[in-house]
Amino acid sequence: MKLHELKPAQGATKRKKRVGRGPGSGHGSTSTRGHKGDQSRSGYRVKRGYEGGQMPLARRIPKRGFTNIFSKKYDVINVSQLNAFEPDTVVTPDLLKEKGMIKGTRLVKILGQGDITVTLTVKTHKISKSAQDKIIKAKGKVEIIK
């Protein structure tokens, strides 16, 4: 058997429905679209979520909660990640972004997971009590940015 000799199995293919080819074809006049209505017109497209006049699912289900438009989004760093810096470095959000530790579009919060062995000055928007204690215990300083 050669590549050019291949063909689909008997009954595996179906002929294309030819519409609008006269009354003898059985698909003439309205071309299987029926009479009048949206679907009989050219350019018809169902809108996303449209359910044929039935109340759409998005409007049937009950709504819960709300979105707080005043919430602040933070990029989170753990104290253990600060060991990557040299001693006596001033760690700022810009430096964290430069190192690829944060995305840089949000505020920065430092959490107290892990331990720190390096003496640093940390400038951040928010810090947990345990993280602050660990930085100070390692002879570092913490400054809050407003």
MODELLER restraints for C-alpha pairs under 7 A, 6 or more apart:
rsr = mdl.restraints
at = mdl.atoms
rsr.add(forms.Gaussian(group=physical.xy_distance, feature=features.Distance(at['CA:19:A'], at['CA:27:A']), mean=5.01, stdev=0.5))
rsr.add(forms.Gaussian(group=physical.xy_distance, feature=features.Distance(at['CA:19:A'], at['CA:28:A']), mean=6.19, stdev=0.5))
rsr.add(forms.Gaussian(group=physical.xy_distance, feature=features.Distance(at['CA:19:A'], at['CA:31:A']), mean=5.05, stdev=0.5))
rsr.add(forms.Gaussian(group=physical.xy_distance, feature=features.Distance(at['CA:20:A'], at['CA:27:A']), mean=5.94, stdev=0.5))
rsr.add(forms.Gaussian(group=physical.xy_distance, feature=features.Distance(at['CA:20:A'], at['CA:28:A']), mean=4.47, stdev=0.5))
rsr.add(forms.Gaussian(group=physical.xy_distance, feature=features.Distance(at['CA:20:A'], at['CA:29:A']), mean=6.32, stdev=0.5))
rsr.add(forms.Gaussian(group=physical.xy_distance, feature=features.Distance(at['CA:20:A'], at['CA:31:A']), mean=4.86, stdev=0.5))
rsr.add(forms.Gaussian(group=physical.xy_distance, feature=features.Distance(at['CA:21:A'], at['CA:27:A']), mean=6.84, stdev=0.5))
rsr.add(forms.Gaussian(group=physical.xy_distance, feature=features.Distance(at['CA:21:A'], at['CA:28:A']), mean=5.43, stdev=0.5))
rsr.add(forms.Gaussian(group=physical.xy_distance, feature=features.Distance(at['CA:22:A'], at['CA:28:A']), mean=4.36, stdev=0.5))
rsr.add(forms.Gaussian(group=physical.xy_distance, feature=features.Distance(at['CA:22:A'], at['CA:29:A']), mean=6.67, stdev=0.5))
rsr.add(forms.Gaussian(group=physical.xy_distance, feature=features.Distance(at['CA:23:A'], at['CA:29:A']), mean=6.66, stdev=0.5))
rsr.add(forms.Gaussian(group=physical.xy_distance, feature=features.Distance(at['CA:33:A'], at['CA:39:A']), mean=6.84, stdev=0.5))
rsr.add(forms.Gaussian(group=physical.xy_distance, feature=features.Distance(at['CA:33:A'], at['CA:40:A']), mean=5.04, stdev=0.5))
rsr.add(forms.Gaussian(group=physical.xy_distance, feature=features.Distance(at['CA:34:A'], at['CA:40:A']), mean=6.32, stdev=0.5))
rsr.add(forms.Gaussian(group=physical.xy_distance, feature=features.Distance(at['CA:38:A'], at['CA:44:A']), mean=6.27, stdev=0.5))
rsr.add(forms.Gaussian(group=physical.xy_distance, feature=features.Distance(at['CA:49:A'], at['CA:56:A']), mean=6.50, stdev=0.5))
rsr.add(forms.Gaussian(group=physical.xy_distance, feature=features.Distance(at['CA:50:A'], at['CA:56:A']), mean=6.48, stdev=0.5))
rsr.add(forms.Gaussian(group=physical.xy_distance, feature=features.Distance(at['CA:73:A'], at['CA:106:A']), mean=6.01, stdev=0.5))
rsr.add(forms.Gaussian(group=physical.xy_distance, feature=features.Distance(at['CA:73:A'], at['CA:107:A']), mean=6.52, stdev=0.5))
rsr.add(forms.Gaussian(group=physical.xy_distance, feature=features.Distance(at['CA:74:A'], at['CA:106:A']), mean=5.49, stdev=0.5))
rsr.add(forms.Gaussian(group=physical.xy_distance, feature=features.Distance(at['CA:74:A'], at['CA:107:A']), mean=4.73, stdev=0.5))
rsr.add(forms.Gaussian(group=physical.xy_distance, feature=features.Distance(at['CA:74:A'], at['CA:108:A']), mean=5.27, stdev=0.5))
rsr.add(forms.Gaussian(group=physical.xy_distance, feature=features.Distance(at['CA:74:A'], at['CA:109:A']), mean=6.02, stdev=0.5))
rsr.add(forms.Gaussian(group=physical.xy_distance, feature=features.Distance(at['CA:75:A'], at['CA:102:A']), mean=6.14, stdev=0.5))
rsr.add(forms.Gaussian(group=physical.xy_distance, feature=features.Distance(at['CA:75:A'], at['CA:106:A']), mean=5.98, stdev=0.5))
rsr.add(forms.Gaussian(group=physical.xy_distance, feature=features.Distance(at['CA:75:A'], at['CA:107:A']), mean=6.03, stdev=0.5))
rsr.add(forms.Gaussian(group=physical.xy_distance, feature=features.Distance(at['CA:75:A'], at['CA:108:A']), mean=4.89, stdev=0.5))
rsr.add(forms.Gaussian(group=physical.xy_distance, feature=features.Distance(at['CA:75:A'], at['CA:109:A']), mean=6.18, stdev=0.5))
rsr.add(forms.Gaussian(group=physical.xy_distance, feature=features.Distance(at['CA:76:A'], at['CA:108:A']), mean=6.03, stdev=0.5))
rsr.add(forms.Gaussian(group=physical.xy_distance, feature=features.Distance(at['CA:76:A'], at['CA:109:A']), mean=5.03, stdev=0.5))
rsr.add(forms.Gaussian(group=physical.xy_distance, feature=features.Distance(at['CA:76:A'], at['CA:110:A']), mean=5.88, stdev=0.5))
rsr.add(forms.Gaussian(group=physical.xy_distance, feature=features.Distance(at['CA:77:A'], at['CA:109:A']), mean=6.33, stdev=0.5))
rsr.add(forms.Gaussian(group=physical.xy_distance, feature=features.Distance(at['CA:77:A'], at['CA:110:A']), mean=4.88, stdev=0.5))
rsr.add(forms.Gaussian(group=physical.xy_distance, feature=features.Distance(at['CA:77:A'], at['CA:111:A']), mean=6.18, stdev=0.5))
rsr.add(forms.Gaussian(group=physical.xy_distance, feature=features.Distance(at['CA:78:A'], at['CA:110:A']), mean=5.56, stdev=0.5))
rsr.add(forms.Gaussian(group=physical.xy_distance, feature=features.Distance(at['CA:78:A'], at['CA:111:A']), mean=4.76, stdev=0.5))
rsr.add(forms.Gaussian(group=physical.xy_distance, feature=features.Distance(at['CA:78:A'], at['CA:112:A']), mean=5.83, stdev=0.5))
rsr.add(forms.Gaussian(group=physical.xy_distance, feature=features.Distance(at['CA:78:A'], at['CA:113:A']), mean=5.42, stdev=0.5))
rsr.add(forms.Gaussian(group=physical.xy_distance, feature=features.Distance(at['CA:79:A'], at['CA:110:A']), mean=6.56, stdev=0.5))
rsr.add(forms.Gaussian(group=physical.xy_distance, feature=features.Distance(at['CA:79:A'], at['CA:111:A']), mean=6.12, stdev=0.5))
rsr.add(forms.Gaussian(group=physical.xy_distance, feature=features.Distance(at['CA:79:A'], at['CA:112:A']), mean=5.34, stdev=0.5))
rsr.add(forms.Gaussian(group=physical.xy_distance, feature=features.Distance(at['CA:79:A'], at['CA:113:A']), mean=5.92, stdev=0.5))
rsr.add(forms.Gaussian(group=physical.xy_distance, feature=features.Distance(at['CA:79:A'], at['CA:114:A']), mean=6.02, stdev=0.5))
rsr.add(forms.Gaussian(group=physical.xy_distance, feature=features.Distance(at['CA:79:A'], at['CA:115:A']), mean=6.23, stdev=0.5))
rsr.add(forms.Gaussian(group=physical.xy_distance, feature=features.Distance(at['CA:79:A'], at['CA:116:A']), mean=6.04, stdev=0.5))
rsr.add(forms.Gaussian(group=physical.xy_distance, feature=features.Distance(at['CA:79:A'], at['CA:131:A']), mean=6.15, stdev=0.5))
rsr.add(forms.Gaussian(group=physical.xy_distance, feature=features.Distance(at['CA:80:A'], at['CA:113:A']), mean=6.51, stdev=0.5))
rsr.add(forms.Gaussian(group=physical.xy_distance, feature=features.Distance(at['CA:80:A'], at['CA:114:A']), mean=4.71, stdev=0.5))
rsr.add(forms.Gaussian(group=physical.xy_distance, feature=features.Distance(at['CA:80:A'], at['CA:115:A']), mean=5.11, stdev=0.5))
rsr.add(forms.Gaussian(group=physical.xy_distance, feature=features.Distance(at['CA:80:A'], at['CA:116:A']), mean=5.47, stdev=0.5))
rsr.add(forms.Gaussian(group=physical.xy_distance, feature=features.Distance(at['CA:82:A'], at['CA:116:A']), mean=6.88, stdev=0.5))
rsr.add(forms.Gaussian(group=physical.xy_distance, feature=features.Distance(at['CA:83:A'], at['CA:116:A']), mean=5.91, stdev=0.5))
rsr.add(forms.Gaussian(group=physical.xy_distance, feature=features.Distance(at['CA:83:A'], at['CA:117:A']), mean=6.52, stdev=0.5))
rsr.add(forms.Gaussian(group=physical.xy_distance, feature=features.Distance(at['CA:83:A'], at['CA:118:A']), mean=5.91, stdev=0.5))
rsr.add(forms.Gaussian(group=physical.xy_distance, feature=features.Distance(at['CA:87:A'], at['CA:118:A']), mean=5.40, stdev=0.5))
rsr.add(forms.Gaussian(group=physical.xy_distance, feature=features.Distance(at['CA:87:A'], at['CA:119:A']), mean=5.23, stdev=0.5))
rsr.add(forms.Gaussian(group=physical.xy_distance, feature=features.Distance(at['CA:87:A'], at['CA:120:A']), mean=6.08, stdev=0.5))
rsr.add(forms.Gaussian(group=physical.xy_distance, feature=features.Distance(at['CA:88:A'], at['CA:119:A']), mean=5.56, stdev=0.5))
rsr.add(forms.Gaussian(group=physical.xy_distance, feature=features.Distance(at['CA:88:A'], at['CA:120:A']), mean=4.93, stdev=0.5))
rsr.add(forms.Gaussian(group=physical.xy_distance, feature=features.Distance(at['CA:88:A'], at['CA:121:A']), mean=6.75, stdev=0.5))
rsr.add(forms.Gaussian(group=physical.xy_distance, feature=features.Distance(at['CA:89:A'], at['CA:120:A']), mean=5.35, stdev=0.5))
rsr.add(forms.Gaussian(group=physical.xy_distance, feature=features.Distance(at['CA:89:A'], at['CA:121:A']), mean=6.28, stdev=0.5))
rsr.add(forms.Gaussian(group=physical.xy_distance, feature=features.Distance(at['CA:90:A'], at['CA:120:A']), mean=6.19, stdev=0.5))
rsr.add(forms.Gaussian(group=physical.xy_distance, feature=features.Distance(at['CA:90:A'], at['CA:121:A']), mean=4.71, stdev=0.5))
rsr.add(forms.Gaussian(group=physical.xy_distance, feature=features.Distance(at['CA:90:A'], at['CA:122:A']), mean=5.92, stdev=0.5))
rsr.add(forms.Gaussian(group=physical.xy_distance, feature=features.Distance(at['CA:91:A'], at['CA:121:A']), mean=6.07, stdev=0.5))
rsr.add(forms.Gaussian(group=physical.xy_distance, feature=features.Distance(at['CA:91:A'], at['CA:122:A']), mean=4.76, stdev=0.5))
rsr.add(forms.Gaussian(group=physical.xy_distance, feature=features.Distance(at['CA:91:A'], at['CA:123:A']), mean=5.93, stdev=0.5))
rsr.add(forms.Gaussian(group=physical.xy_distance, feature=features.Distance(at['CA:92:A'], at['CA:122:A']), mean=6.43, stdev=0.5))
rsr.add(forms.Gaussian(group=physical.xy_distance, feature=features.Distance(at['CA:92:A'], at['CA:123:A']), mean=5.05, stdev=0.5))
rsr.add(forms.Gaussian(group=physical.xy_distance, feature=features.Distance(at['CA:92:A'], at['CA:124:A']), mean=6.47, stdev=0.5))
rsr.add(forms.Gaussian(group=physical.xy_distance, feature=features.Distance(at['CA:93:A'], at['CA:108:A']), mean=6.61, stdev=0.5))
rsr.add(forms.Gaussian(group=physical.xy_distance, feature=features.Distance(at['CA:93:A'], at['CA:124:A']), mean=6.68, stdev=0.5))
rsr.add(forms.Gaussian(group=physical.xy_distance, feature=features.Distance(at['CA:96:A'], at['CA:102:A']), mean=6.04, stdev=0.5))
rsr.add(forms.Gaussian(group=physical.xy_distance, feature=features.Distance(at['CA:97:A'], at['CA:103:A']), mean=6.11, stdev=0.5))
rsr.add(forms.Gaussian(group=physical.xy_distance, feature=features.Distance(at['CA:97:A'], at['CA:104:A']), mean=5.34, stdev=0.5))
rsr.add(forms.Gaussian(group=physical.xy_distance, feature=features.Distance(at['CA:107:A'], at['CA:125:A']), mean=6.12, stdev=0.5))
rsr.add(forms.Gaussian(group=physical.xy_distance, feature=features.Distance(at['CA:108:A'], at['CA:124:A']), mean=5.90, stdev=0.5))
rsr.add(forms.Gaussian(group=physical.xy_distance, feature=features.Distance(at['CA:108:A'], at['CA:125:A']), mean=5.45, stdev=0.5))
rsr.add(forms.Gaussian(group=physical.xy_distance, feature=features.Distance(at['CA:108:A'], at['CA:126:A']), mean=6.44, stdev=0.5))
rsr.add(forms.Gaussian(group=physical.xy_distance, feature=features.Distance(at['CA:109:A'], at['CA:124:A']), mean=6.55, stdev=0.5))
rsr.add(forms.Gaussian(group=physical.xy_distance, feature=features.Distance(at['CA:109:A'], at['CA:125:A']), mean=6.11, stdev=0.5))
rsr.add(forms.Gaussian(group=physical.xy_distance, feature=features.Distance(at['CA:109:A'], at['CA:126:A']), mean=4.60, stdev=0.5))
rsr.add(forms.Gaussian(group=physical.xy_distance, feature=features.Distance(at['CA:109:A'], at['CA:127:A']), mean=5.28, stdev=0.5))
rsr.add(forms.Gaussian(group=physical.xy_distance, feature=features.Distance(at['CA:110:A'], at['CA:126:A']), mean=6.54, stdev=0.5))
rsr.add(forms.Gaussian(group=physical.xy_distance, feature=features.Distance(at['CA:110:A'], at['CA:127:A']), mean=4.69, stdev=0.5))
rsr.add(forms.Gaussian(group=physical.xy_distance, feature=features.Distance(at['CA:110:A'], at['CA:128:A']), mean=6.38, stdev=0.5))
rsr.add(forms.Gaussian(group=physical.xy_distance, feature=features.Distance(at['CA:110:A'], at['CA:131:A']), mean=6.64, stdev=0.5))
rsr.add(forms.Gaussian(group=physical.xy_distance, feature=features.Distance(at['CA:111:A'], at['CA:127:A']), mean=6.19, stdev=0.5))
rsr.add(forms.Gaussian(group=physical.xy_distance, feature=features.Distance(at['CA:111:A'], at['CA:128:A']), mean=5.35, stdev=0.5))
rsr.add(forms.Gaussian(group=physical.xy_distance, feature=features.Distance(at['CA:111:A'], at['CA:131:A']), mean=5.39, stdev=0.5))
rsr.add(forms.Gaussian(group=physical.xy_distance, feature=features.Distance(at['CA:112:A'], at['CA:128:A']), mean=6.49, stdev=0.5))
rsr.add(forms.Gaussian(group=physical.xy_distance, feature=features.Distance(at['CA:112:A'], at['CA:130:A']), mean=5.09, stdev=0.5))
rsr.add(forms.Gaussian(group=physical.xy_distance, feature=features.Distance(at['CA:112:A'], at['CA:131:A']), mean=3.81, stdev=0.5))
rsr.add(forms.Gaussian(group=physical.xy_distance, feature=features.Distance(at['CA:116:A'], at['CA:134:A']), mean=6.70, stdev=0.5))
rsr.add(forms.Gaussian(group=physical.xy_distance, feature=features.Distance(at['CA:116:A'], at['CA:135:A']), mean=6.72, stdev=0.5))
rsr.add(forms.Gaussian(group=physical.xy_distance, feature=features.Distance(at['CA:116:A'], at['CA:138:A']), mean=6.73, stdev=0.5))
rsr.add(forms.Gaussian(group=physical.xy_distance, feature=features.Distance(at['CA:117:A'], at['CA:138:A']), mean=6.06, stdev=0.5))
rsr.add(forms.Gaussian(group=physical.xy_distance, feature=features.Distance(at['CA:118:A'], at['CA:138:A']), mean=6.48, stdev=0.5))
rsr.add(forms.Gaussian(group=physical.xy_distance, feature=features.Distance(at['CA:119:A'], at['CA:138:A']), mean=5.65, stdev=0.5))
rsr.add(forms.Gaussian(group=physical.xy_distance, feature=features.Distance(at['CA:119:A'], at['CA:139:A']), mean=5.54, stdev=0.5))
rsr.add(forms.Gaussian(group=physical.xy_distance, feature=features.Distance(at['CA:119:A'], at['CA:140:A']), mean=4.71, stdev=0.5))
rsr.add(forms.Gaussian(group=physical.xy_distance, feature=features.Distance(at['CA:120:A'], at['CA:140:A']), mean=4.72, stdev=0.5))
rsr.add(forms.Gaussian(group=physical.xy_distance, feature=features.Distance(at['CA:120:A'], at['CA:141:A']), mean=6.41, stdev=0.5))
rsr.add(forms.Gaussian(group=physical.xy_distance, feature=features.Distance(at['CA:121:A'], at['CA:140:A']), mean=5.54, stdev=0.5))
rsr.add(forms.Gaussian(group=physical.xy_distance, feature=features.Distance(at['CA:121:A'], at['CA:141:A']), mean=4.59, stdev=0.5))
rsr.add(forms.Gaussian(group=physical.xy_distance, feature=features.Distance(at['CA:121:A'], at['CA:142:A']), mean=5.91, stdev=0.5))
rsr.add(forms.Gaussian(group=physical.xy_distance, feature=features.Distance(at['CA:122:A'], at['CA:141:A']), mean=6.16, stdev=0.5))
rsr.add(forms.Gaussian(group=physical.xy_distance, feature=features.Distance(at['CA:122:A'], at['CA:142:A']), mean=4.90, stdev=0.5))
rsr.add(forms.Gaussian(group=physical.xy_distance, feature=features.Distance(at['CA:122:A'], at['CA:143:A']), mean=6.11, stdev=0.5))
rsr.add(forms.Gaussian(group=physical.xy_distance, feature=features.Distance(at['CA:123:A'], at['CA:142:A']), mean=6.11, stdev=0.5))
rsr.add(forms.Gaussian(group=physical.xy_distance, feature=features.Distance(at['CA:123:A'], at['CA:143:A']), mean=4.74, stdev=0.5))
rsr.add(forms.Gaussian(group=physical.xy_distance, feature=features.Distance(at['CA:123:A'], at['CA:144:A']), mean=5.83, stdev=0.5))
rsr.add(forms.Gaussian(group=physical.xy_distance, feature=features.Distance(at['CA:123:A'], at['CA:145:A']), mean=6.35, stdev=0.5))
rsr.add(forms.Gaussian(group=physical.xy_distance, feature=features.Distance(at['CA:124:A'], at['CA:143:A']), mean=6.49, stdev=0.5))
rsr.add(forms.Gaussian(group=physical.xy_distance, feature=features.Distance(at['CA:124:A'], at['CA:144:A']), mean=5.27, stdev=0.5))
rsr.add(forms.Gaussian(group=physical.xy_distance, feature=features.Distance(at['CA:124:A'], at['CA:145:A']), mean=5.51, stdev=0.5))
rsr.add(forms.Gaussian(group=physical.xy_distance, feature=features.Distance(at['CA:125:A'], at['CA:144:A']), mean=5.41, stdev=0.5))
rsr.add(forms.Gaussian(group=physical.xy_distance, feature=features.Distance(at['CA:125:A'], at['CA:145:A']), mean=4.76, stdev=0.5))
rsr.add(forms.Gaussian(group=physical.xy_distance, feature=features.Distance(at['CA:125:A'], at['CA:146:A']), mean=6.35, stdev=0.5))
rsr.add(forms.Gaussian(group=physical.xy_distance, feature=features.Distance(at['CA:126:A'], at['CA:144:A']), mean=6.50, stdev=0.5))
rsr.add(forms.Gaussian(group=physical.xy_distance, feature=features.Distance(at['CA:132:A'], at['CA:142:A']), mean=6.76, stdev=0.5))
rsr.add(forms.Gaussian(group=physical.xy_distance, feature=features.Distance(at['CA:135:A'], at['CA:141:A']), mean=6.69, stdev=0.5))
